[in-house]
């Protein structure tokens, strides 16, 4: 007698041995119109710090529960089935700790099938099914709701989203087929692709209702009771549910493929073609126009399996762990109780950058902020700019009118530095010249109290040199923001040999209060982000100045997965600024970093690209090409890519050897948060390991084991 086994399912079950199981608790609720609603509450037994998640054991238990309820429905014992969650959560999606341990494509496919099989039981239960979205519903949590016949939402729910593309995968438990067939292709593209790629943007309950993802919203005071009462009306036939967003024949015939085509072009323009998950999701959404449920789900199985088995998902999980854990517990941070209170902030400068600082500090710290500059006209203009931004926040509904008035009153300006006397924190945003910054801090130190922290936003100068004239250099710290200040989440906190623990602790606590992620770096040229970018940009300019066409540089750097080409980045930061950064690094490390006369010429010319009337790229500006191009032998794409990869591996290794940061993870965290490196690449060090550059240059890898998927092929 022979037996057969499902090896992938057994492997999947093996992963669940230490899973935090989200249990399915059932209770019968009598309906006012007669009959019984079987209410399933998903609850992992933990408090609000551990959202309910969906691992293999959870899915198997949930599936068994739904099987039992369907059997009861067939016997006439229940008139409806509903699912809700523990307080504040429906479910936060798949248990990513388990997904990241999947050993093969086959096991990943089995997980996708298990999700489809389990959640799909809400579709053909024999009685109406409901999901009461009482809180956070992400990924698989939202897919539970999509499988049901009807959905309600609590107006206080934190967020609803399908964030999978952000994590290097796709909605693989029905979302990529169900959502477009519920709300139409344009809205589905927004939820599945556009929002995740906008720093994982989520939906509020009102937005989910407007899009048609849910049918009705109720307030939190009596959400469950109102949802049950509404469900009773649906079951009894007295409540009619309209679905105006369900796509009709015209949308499927005309709009669908056009919307997908536009989305594809937008993706290619914004992120290139290296990231796999957005394009896999796009194909699933496109196919949902004309496939049936079973075919759509089978396509999701294959897409999810391929992505989970690949390198990009492993890199995404590495990135996710960096942002969720390491960024919240920065390496080398002193105890928080050493931090000094910050009750008033001084900003030296009244230009655009200084105004961004002032707005951020007043909004997040809610303390008085005073700005200063050389003359009253500049000061008045700066204060007016800051208050204008505050008014605009109120107009957009980001803050209330009362808060707008209060924040505006906290912002003042002066030309008299003595008004800084009671500041606990002073930050400068003046011209990037050593003597200017030294003079600023010398004058500020003369008026502030001995306990005040002095912070410089320098991006390239030595912080220690900036503080050379200070009587108390221990109070000076680098506090390097990235532009735009309100949006970019990183601050490089630069510790000099003199910076004391209290100052460093104050900087780290202040960064957290500003809702920024801080990474501590040594006082070295470029710190982390600019040093890596200077290496990349310097190699790019050196290549064109020695005979390699601009187009070859673009193609050679495309596999890095950066949000823009080196030349687009140079135009974004400013050609003059870029030339200054390269000069600074060449001066510090002349054997490894190139200066660029060509970039200085481009800065005088003012542009690299030809653009149309709307500012869109048309191609490289012919004069710019002539100004930068020089004699030499052109490199091929592969030759240049390998040269840059090896150069980056060498530079990262030197940074780690010299203790610029604590570990490779900090370099990757900086690049993800400060330079826009995509999650799917995992920063720079996993990439350099994957392509073999680290081993070529250093004889080892930055990570052991390497951060790769189970189907990784060695470079």
N, C-alpha and C positions, 0 to 999 in steps of 0.2 A: 504494500500500500504506500503510495507516494504522497508527500505533502508539499505544498507550495508556500513560499513565504514572500512577503512584501518587504524586501531588504531596505528600500528607502524609508518606508514607514517605520520600520524597526529602528533605523538610525535616527529618525526624527523623534521617536518616542524616547530614545536614549538621551537626547538632549534635554529632556524635560525633568530629569531626575532631581534638580535643585531649583526648579522653576517656582517663582512666587505665583501660585495659581490664583486666578480670578474665578471665584466660585459662582455658580448659578443658583441663586436662592429663589424658590418659587412660593408664592402665596396666591390663594384664590380671592378675588375681589368681586363681590356681588354687584351687578350692574343695576342701575335704577329701573331700566326697562325690562329686567328679567335676564336670567342667564348669568354666566360667570366669566370674568376676565382673568386669565392666568397671567400674573405679573411676575416676570423674571427680573431679579435685581442682581447685577454684576458687581461683585465686591471681593477684593483681594484681602480683606481683613486688616489692611494697614491704614494709617492715618493719611492726612492730605499730602504728606511729603512723598508718598509712593502711589502715584496714579495706577489705576487698574490697567493692566496690559494683557495682550493675547498671545500666549505661547502655545505650544502643542498640547500640553495637558489641559489648558483652559479651553481650547477649541474642542477637544474630545469630550470634555464634560458638558460644555455648552451644547454640542451636537446631540449628546445623549439626552439632555434635558428637553431639547426641542423635539426629538423623536417621541419621547414620552407624552409631551403635550399634544403632538399631532395625533397620537393614538387616542388620547382622551377626547380630542376634538371629533375624531371619527365616531366615537361612541356617544357624542352629544353632550359630553360633560362640561365642555367649555365653549363659549360663543366667540371668544377672541383671545389672542395672545399678545402681550406687550412686554417690551424689554426696556429697562432703565438702568441707572447706575447708582453707586454709592454717592453720598453728598459731594457735589462739585465736579464729578467725573462720570461720563458715560464710559469711555475707555480712551487711553492715550495711544492706541494702535498696537501693532505687533510688538512683542517683547524683543527688542533689537539685540539684547544680549544673547538671545538664543539664535536669532537669524544670523548674527555675525559668526556663529560657531558652525554653521552648516558646512559640511565637508565636501559637497559635490553638487554638480548641476542636478543630478537625479533627486537628491534629498531636497534641494530648493524647490524643484518642481512639485514634489510631494507636499511640501508646506503650502504652496499655492493652491494645489488641488484640495487640500484639507480645509483651507479657508473658504474656498468656493463651495465645497460640499456642506460645510457647517452653516455658514451664513445663508446659503441658498435655501435652507429649510424654512426660512422666514417667508419665502416667496410662494411656496405651494403647500401651506400648512392645512388647507381645507377650511380655515376660518380666517377672517380679517386679522392681519398682524400690524402691530404698531411699535414704534420706538419713541420713547419719551426722552428726548435729549436734554437731560437735566444739568449737564455741565460739559466740561472739555470733551470734544469728540474729534480726535485726530486719526488720520490714516484708517486703519482697520476699524477703529471706533466709529468713524463716520460711515464706513462701508456697511457696518451692521445696520445702520439706519437706512441706507439706500436699498438694502435687500427687502425691507419691510414694505407693506402696502401703504402705510401712512406714517407721518412723522410730526411730532410737536417739538417745540424747543423752549427752554427757559430763557427769558430775556436777559438773565444775569449770567448765562453760560460764558465761560472765559473765551472760548474760541472754537471754531469749526474749520477743518482744513484737511486737504490731502497733500501732505508735505513730502511725499516719497521722492519726487524728482530732485528735491534739495539734497536728499540722502543717497543719491546715486541709483535709485531703483524706480519702480513705477507702482501705481495703485494696482495691486495684484490679486485682490479679493473681490473683484467685481466693479470697482470704482471707475475704471477707464471705459467700461462699456455702459454701465448703468447711468452714470452722471450725464453724459451728452444726450442720452435718450430720454432723460428727465427734464433737463433745463436748456438743451440746445447746444450747438457746437461752440459758439463764441463764448458763452458763459463758462462752459466746461474747459475751454482752453485757458481761460483766466484762472480758474481754480486749480487745475491740474499742472499747468506749466508756468504761466506768468507769475502767479503769486509765490510759489516756492522759490523762483529765481530772483525775487525781490526780497532778499533776506528773509525768506520763509514767512511771508505775509499771510495772515489768517483772516477768517471772516468773523464778524460779530453776528449775533443771532438775527438782528434786523436785516443784515446783508444776505444771510442765508435764506430768510423769508422772502426777500425781494427777488432773489434769483430763482426761487421755486424749489430749493433743496428741501425745505420743510414746508408743511402745509399751514401751520398756525403757530403763534407764539403766545405764551402766557407768562405772567409775572411770577417771581420766585415765592411769594407769600403762600400761594395755594397751587403751585405748579402741578403737582401730582394729582390733586383732586380735580383741577380743571381739565387736565389731560384725560383722566378717566371719564369725566362727564362728557367731554367732546368725543371720545372714542365710542361711548355708549350711543351718542347721536348718530355716528357713522354706522355702527352695527345695526341700529334700529331703522336706519334709512331716513331719519329726520334731518340729518346734517349732510349736505352735499359738498363734495370737495372738487374744486375747479383746479385744473392743471394747465394754465394758459401758456406755460413755457415749453410744454412738450413739443418737440419739433414736428412740423407737418411735412407733407409731401414736397411743398415748394422749397422749404429750407433744405431738405435732404437733396433735392435735385439741383438747386442753384447755389445756395449759400455755403453749404458744407465744405466742399472741396476748395472753394475760393478762400474761405477762412483759414483752412489748414495751410494752404499755399502761402498766404500772407504771414501766418505764424512762423512757418519754416524760414522765410526770408528774414524775418525779424530776429529769429534765433541765430541764424548764421551771421548777421551783422553785429549782434551783441555779444555772443559767447563763442563764436567760431563753431567748429564741428567736432571738437575732441570729446566733449562730454557726451556720453552715450545715452543716459537716461532721458533727457528732454526729447530726443529724437525717437526713442523707443515709445515714449508716451504719445508723441505726436502720431506715430503710425497706428497705435491702438485706437486713438480717438478718431482718426480718419476712417479706419475700418468699421467703427461702430455705426456708421451711417447705414450700412446695408447687411450686416451680419446678424444672425440670431444670437440669443443669449449664450447658448452652449458653445458656439463658435467663438464668440467674443471672449468668453472665460478661458477657453483653451488657448487663445492667443496670449492672454494675460499670463497663463501658466508658463508658457515658453519664454516670454519676455522677462518675467521676473526671475526665472531659473537662470537664464543667461547672464543677467546683471548681477545677481547674488554670487554667482560663481566667478565673476570677473574681478579685476584689480580695482576698478573704480569704486565699487561698493566697500571693499576693505579700506580704501583710502578715505572714503566718506565717513565710515565709522570711526576711524582714527581722528579725523577732523572734528567730528561730533563730540568725541570724548575730550578733545583738547578744549573746545569751547564750553562744554557743559561742566567739566571738572577742573582741568588745570587752570583755566582762566579765572575760576572762582577761588582757587587756592594758589596764588602765584608763588613760584619757586623763589626762595630767598627773602620773602617778606618778613619784616620784624613783627613782633607781637602788636596787635592793634591797640592795646592799652598804652603803648608808648606815644601814640599820636596826640598832637596838640589840637585843641579846639580851633576851628576856623569860624570866627564870628564877623569878620569883615575882610573883603578882598580888594586889593589894589591891582589895577591893570595899567602898565606903562605902555602908552600908545593909544591912538584913537582911530586907527585905520580899520580896514575891513577885517583883518585877522583879529585885532584887539577887540573889535565889536563882537565878533563871534565868541571869543573867550568870555566877555562880560555877560553876554546873553546866557551862555551855558551856566556860568557860575551863579547868576542871580536866580535862574529858573530852578536849578537843581538844589542849591544850598539854601536858597531863600534868605540870604543875608545881604547887607548893604554892599554894593560894588561901586568903587570910584575909579574913573579913568582919568588919565592925564596925558598931555601932549605939549608941544612947544608953544602953541598959541591958542587963544580962546576960541578962535573960529574953528580950528580942528576939533577941539574938545566938544564944542556945541554940536558940530556935525556928527561926531561919534555918538553922543548921547541921543540925538534925534534919531539916528539910525537904529540904535538898540531899542528905543521905545517904539519905533515904528514896527520893528520885528515882533515886539510883544503884542502890539495892537493887532497885527496880522494873525498871530496865534489865536487870539480871541475870536477874530472874524471867522477863522476856520473851525472854531469849536474845540480847539485843543486845550484851551484854558477858559475859565469863566471871566466875565467882565470884572468882577470884584478882584480876582487874582491878577488880571491885567493891570488894574489901577495900583494894586499893592506892589507888584514887581516894578512897575515904572517908577514908583516913588522911591524904590530902593537904589535906583541907578542915578548917580550924580557924576559931574565932571569938574576938574580943577586944573589950574596951571601951577598951583602951589603944592609942592611935594610934602609940605608939612601936614597936609590933609591925609597923608598916608600913615601918620604917627600911630594910629590905633588899629592898623591892619595886621591881621595874623598871617596873611598870605599875600605875597606880591608876585605877579608874573609879568614878564616883559614880552612885548610883541613888536620889537623895533627892528631896524635894518640889520641884516645878517652880516655884521662886520664886528670883529673882535673888540676894537677900541670903543665903538659905540656902546656895546653891551657892558663892557667893563665900566665905562663912565656912568651908565644908568644905575648899576648896582652899587657903585661907590656912593652915589648921591642918595639912593634909597636907604642904604644901610645907615646913613647919618641921621635919618629921621625916625626909623621904625624901632620898635622895642627889640631887645636882644633875643626874645623867643620867636620872633616872626620868621617864617619860612620864605626864602627867596627862590623863585622858580624861573628857569629859562626855557623858552620854547625852541631853542636852536635846533636845527636839523643837521648841522654839519660841523659846527665849531666845537672845540674842546670845552666842556663845562668847567673843568678845573682851571683852564686858562681864563675863562670868563670871570671866575671868582678870584683871580690872582691878587686883586687890590683889596679884597675884603679883609676886615679884621677878624671876622668869624666865618671862614669858608665852610665850616661844618653845617651851616644852615642853608647852603646852596644845593639845589637838586635840578637835574634836567627833567623837563615835563613836556615831552614832544608830542603834540597833537598831529593828526592827519586831516587833510582838507577834503571835504567840508567838515568842519569841527562838529557840527550838530549830528552828522550822519555816521562818520567813521568811528568804530567802536574802540580803537586802540589808542593807548597812551604808552609811549616808551618812557619809563622812569629811569633816569640815568644817575647812577651813583658814582661820585668821584671818590678818590682815596680819602678825602676829608669829610664827606657827608656822614653825619652821625645817624644813629638808629632812630632817634626821635623824628628827625627830618624825613628820613626815608619812610617811616611808618605813617607820618602825616600825609606824605605824598600818595601812598598806597590807599589810605582810608579816604582821602579826598577824591582820588580817581574813582573809587567805588561809589562814593556819594554822587559823582557826576554821571554815574551809570556807564562808565567806561571800563574796559578790561585793560589792566596794567601789566606790563612785563618789565622786570628789572634788567637793565643792561649795564655793562661796564662803560666807562667814558672812553670811547674809541671812535674814530672817524666813521660817520654814517650810522653808528649804532647797529641796528639790525636791518631794517627795511631798506634804508637808502644805500647801505653797503651792498646788499644783494642786487638791488636795482642798478646801482652804479656799475657793477660787474657786467650785468646783462646789457645795459645801454652802451657802456664803453666798448664792449665787444661788437655790438651792432654798428656803431659809428666807425670803429676801426675797420670793420669788414668793408663798408662802402668806400672808405677813404683809401683802401688798398685794392680796389678793382672789383669788388663783389657788388652786383646790382642790388638796389633796394628790394626788388621783388624776391630775390633769393633769400634775403634776411627775413622777410615776412614768412616765406614758406619754411625756412629752417627753424623758426621759433614757434610756429603754429602748434606742434605737438606738446608744448609746455602747458597749453590750455589756459593761457592768460586771458583776461577780459579784453585786452587790446594789444596791438602790435607794439614793438619798441618805439616806433616812430609816432604812433598815435599817443603813446604815453608821454613822449617828449613834448609834443604839442600841448597835451593836457596840463602838465606841470609847468610848462613855459620853457621855451628854448634857452632863454638866458639863465633861468634857474638850473636847467639841466646841465648847461655848460659849466656853471659854477660847481655843481655837485661832482662832475667828472674831474674838474681841476683840483678840487679838494682831495679827492681820493688818489689822484695821480701824485699829488704832493706828499701824501702820507705813505703810499705804497707804490713807488714809481716802477718797480719791477713787475707789478701785476695789474695795474690799472692804467688805462690809456687816457691821456688828455686828448682833446679833439678840437683842432683848429677848424675843422669843417663845421662842427656844431656852433662854434662862435660865429662863423660866416652865416650859417642858417639863422642864428638869432638876430643878426643884423637884417637879414632878408625878411624875417618875420613868419615864415610858414614853410612847411614841408609838402603839404598837399594842395592840389587844386580842389576847389569846392564849388558847389552850385549855389544858387541864390538862397537856399535853405540851410546852407552850411554842411551839406552832405558831401562826403568824399567822392571825387570823380577820378582821382589818380594822383600820381606824384607830380608835383610842380616841376616843370622842366628846368627852370632856373635853379631851383633848390637842388635838383639832381646834379646839375653842372657845378654848383658851388661846393657840394660835398664830395663828389666822386673824385677819386685819385687813381694814379697808375698802379698796376700790379696784376697779379694773376687771380682771377675770380675763383672763389671757393664754390664747391657744390653745396646743395642743401645739406647733405649728410655730413660733409666735412665741417661745415660751420656749426651745425647742431652739435656734433660731437665735441668740437672745440669749446663751445659755450657750456655744455654739460660738464665737461672735465674741469673747466675754469670755475664753475659754481661749486662743484664737489670739493675742489681744492680750497676755495675761499670759506665755505661752510666749515670744513675741517679745521682750518686755521682759527676761525672764530671760536669753535668749541675747545680747541687746544689752549687758546688764550683766555678762556673763561669769560668771553663776552656775555654769554648767557649760561644758565645752568645745564641745559641739555638741548638736543636737536629739536625736541618738542617745542621749546620756546621760540626757536627760529621759525618753525612752521606756523605756530600760533600768530606770531607777528605778521607773517606774510598773508595769512588768511584774513586777519582782521584789519591789517593796515595797507595791504597792497591788492586786495581783491582776488587773491589766489582762490580758485574754485574749490569747494568742498571735495569734489570728485577727484582732485589731484592729491589731496592730503598735504598741501604745502609743497616745499621743494625737496626735502630729504627723502621721503618715500619714492618720489619720482626718480631721483638720482640713483637710488638703490635699484629700482626696477629696471632702468635702462643700462645698468652696469657701470655707470660713471664712477660711483664711489669705490667700487672694487678696482677699477682701472687706475684710479689716482691714489687710493689709500690702502689697497689690498684687503679691505674689509667692507662692511656696510655700516650705515648709521643705525640701522635697526636690526636686531637679531631676536626673533626671526623677522624677515622682511615683511613689510605690510603689503601683502598681495592676496589675491583670491585663490581658491583651490584650483583654478584652471590657469594659473599664471604660467607663461612661457618665458624662460630666461632669455634676456636680451643677448 
